[in-house]
Amino acid sequence: MSMEIFHNVTDGDLKNEDVVIRILSGGSAEQIEKLRLFHNLTKEQIELFQYYAKLRKSVHEKMREEIRERIKKNPIATEEELNMGAYIEFIEPQVKDAVINLRRKGYNTFLSGFDGYHSQKISFDEEPLKDYCLPQQLINETKVDGVDVVIKPNYVKLVINEMMGIDEIKKIWDKIENNLPVINKNGAEPSRGSISFKQKQKKLQSQ
């Protein structure tokens, strides 16, 4: 990424998450240090944030290639994709299996994957986890791996405090998904983006 992008970054910009992520994933040493001092971060913290910003960038670049290939070779969506409101290639690889299986269990997901600087999230419409707690053993296991699991009524979040690869993160998401109960044996309701996606698919099939 060109350094010109960061040439005129002000202190105010360093509060903007998109700017911060761009700097973390491709900024100069000077910009990284300025960011570290501005947010009063330790060198270990900034290194962790850099690692995940670069991992996120790499994942998204690969996804863009896969999406282009999918649209080029097989643009017709499956029933499951129509219900979800997107091609399966739009789901980040570490959460893909978890999201698909959760939707089959009745959870209406709408956002998933990288969230912030060193965390991951799967969000749901409504509040399917209002009265749910993960088994303490699983929470303890993930904590040993350097991951704090946050369960809220409408999302699950992983706060990752160690450098992990995509496959390692995927294993944690899969464990969490395996522990979440079925809430609708008929699967999730159509997502909030399904209507516009179905309309685009109808136009595509009529061509």
C-alpha positions in Angstrom: 0.0 0.0 0.0 1.3 3.4 -0.9 2.6 5.5 1.9 1.0 8.6 0.4 -2.3 7.3 1.9 -0.9 8.1 5.4 0.9 11.3 4.5 -1.7 13.7 5.9 -3.0 11.7 8.8 -3.9 13.9 11.8 -4.3 13.0 15.5 -8.1 13.1 14.9 -7.8 10.5 12.2 -6.1 8.2 14.6 -9.5 7.8 16.4 -11.0 6.4 13.1 -11.0 2.6 13.1 -10.7 2.4 9.3 -7.7 4.7 9.3 -6.1 2.8 12.2 -6.5 -0.6 10.5 -5.0 0.8 7.2 -2.0 2.1 9.2 -1.6 -1.2 11.1 -1.7 -3.2 7.9 0.5 -1.1 5.8 1.8 2.0 7.5 5.4 3.1 7.9 7.4 2.6 11.1 6.9 6.2 11.9 3.1 6.0 11.5 3.0 2.9 13.6 4.9 4.5 16.4 2.7 7.6 16.3 -0.3 5.4 16.5 1.2 3.4 19.4 1.9 6.6 21.4 -1.4 8.2 20.6 -3.3 5.2 22.0 -0.8 4.6 24.8 -0.2 1.0 23.6 2.7 -1.3 24.6 5.0 -2.6 21.9 3.5 -6.0 22.4 -0.1 -4.7 21.9 0.8 -2.8 18.7 2.6 -5.9 17.3 -0.5 -8.0 18.0 -2.7 -5.4 16.3 -0.4 -5.2 13.3 -0.4 -9.0 13.0 -4.2 -9.2 12.9 -4.6 -6.2 10.6 -2.3 -7.8 8.1 -4.0 -11.2 8.5 -7.3 -9.5 7.9 -6.0 -7.8 4.8 -4.6 -11.1 3.5 -7.9 -12.9 4.1 -9.9 -10.2 2.4 -7.6 -10.1 -0.7 -8.0 -13.9 -1.1 -11.8 -13.6 -0.7 -12.0 -11.0 -3.4 -10.3 -13.4 -5.8 -12.6 -16.2 -4.8 -15.7 -14.0 -5.2 -14.6 -12.9 -8.7 -14.1 -16.5 -9.7 -17.5 -17.5 -8.3 -19.4 -14.8 -10.1 -17.5 -15.5 -13.3 -18.0 -19.3 -13.3 -21.1 -19.9 -11.2 -23.2 -16.8 -10.5 -26.4 -18.7 -9.7 -26.9 -18.8 -5.9 -28.0 -22.0 -4.0 -31.1 -22.0 -1.9 -29.0 -21.7 1.2 -27.2 -18.6 -0.2 -30.5 -17.0 -1.2 -31.7 -17.5 2.4 -28.5 -16.0 3.7 -28.5 -13.1 1.2 -25.0 -13.6 -0.1 -22.7 -16.0 -1.8 -20.9 -18.3 0.6 -17.6 -16.8 -0.6 -18.5 -13.6 1.2 -18.1 -15.4 4.5 -14.5 -15.2 6.0 -12.9 -18.7 6.1 -12.4 -18.9 9.8 -16.1 -18.4 10.5 -17.6 -20.0 7.4 -18.4 -23.4 8.8 -19.7 -22.0 12.0 -22.0 -19.5 10.3 -23.4 -22.1 7.9 -24.1 -24.5 10.8 -25.5 -21.9 13.0 -27.9 -20.8 10.3 -29.0 -24.4 9.9 -29.6 -24.5 13.7 -31.9 -21.4 13.3 -29.6 -18.5 14.1 -30.1 -15.6 11.8 -26.6 -14.3 11.4 -25.8 -11.0 9.6 -22.2 -10.0 10.4 -19.3 -12.3 11.0 -15.5 -12.4 11.1 -12.8 -9.8 11.9 -14.0 -7.1 14.3 -11.7 -4.4 15.5 -8.0 -4.9 15.9 -7.7 -8.4 17.5 -11.2 -9.7 17.9 -13.8 -11.8 16.0 -17.6 -11.6 16.1 -20.7 -13.4 14.9 -23.8 -11.2 15.2 -27.4 -12.3 15.1 -30.8 -10.6 14.5 -32.8 -10.5 17.7 -31.4 -12.1 20.8 -31.1 -15.9 20.5 -28.4 -16.1 23.3 -30.4 -14.1 25.9 -30.5 -17.0 28.3 -27.5 -19.0 27.2 -24.1 -19.5 28.8 -21.2 -21.5 27.3 -19.9 -24.4 29.3 -17.3 -23.2 31.8 -14.9 -25.9 30.6 -14.9 -24.4 27.1 -14.4 -20.9 28.4 -11.4 -22.1 30.4 -10.0 -24.0 27.4 -10.1 -20.9 25.2 -8.7 -18.7 27.9 -5.6 -21.0 28.1 -5.2 -20.5 24.4 -5.2 -16.7 24.9 -8.8 -16.1 23.9 -11.6 -14.5 25.9 -15.1 -15.5 24.8 -17.8 -12.8 25.2 -21.4 -14.0 25.0 -24.1 -11.4 24.6 -27.8 -11.9 23.7 -27.2 -10.9 20.0 -23.6 -11.9 19.4 -20.6 -14.0 20.2 -17.2 -12.3 20.3 -13.6 -13.6 20.6 -11.0 -11.3 22.0 -7.7 -12.9 20.9 -4.7 -12.0 22.9 -2.2 -14.2 21.1 -1.1 -14.5 17.5 -3.0 -17.3 15.9 -3.5 -18.5 12.3 -6.8 -18.8 10.5 -7.0 -22.5 11.1 -6.5 -22.1 14.9 -9.2 -19.4 15.0 -11.5 -21.6 13.0 -11.2 -24.4 15.5 -12.3 -22.1 18.3 -15.3 -21.0 16.3 -16.2 -24.5 15.5 -16.1 -25.5 19.2 -18.4 -22.7 20.1 -20.8 -23.5 17.3 -20.9 -27.2 18.4 -22.0 -26.0 21.9 -24.8 -23.7 20.8 -28.2 -25.5 20.8 -30.6 -25.8 17.9 -33.2 -23.1 18.2 -35.2 -23.8 15.0 -35.0 -27.2 13.4 -36.2 -25.6 10.1 -33.2 -23.3 10.0 -32.8 -19.5 10.1 -35.3 -17.1 8.7 -34.2 -15.2 5.5 -31.5 -12.7 6.4 -32.0 -8.9 6.2 -30.1 -8.9 2.9 -31.9 -11.7 1.3 -34.6 -9.7 -0.5 -32.2 -7.5 -2.5 -30.0 -10.6 -3.2 -33.0 -12.6 -4.5 -34.0 -9.7 -6.7 -30.5 -9.6 -8.2 -30.6 -13.3 -8.7 -33.9 -13.1 -10.6 -32.5 -10.5 -12.9 -29.4 -12.6 -13.5 -31.4 -15.8 -14.3 -33.7 -13.9 -16.7 -30.8 -12.7 -18.8 
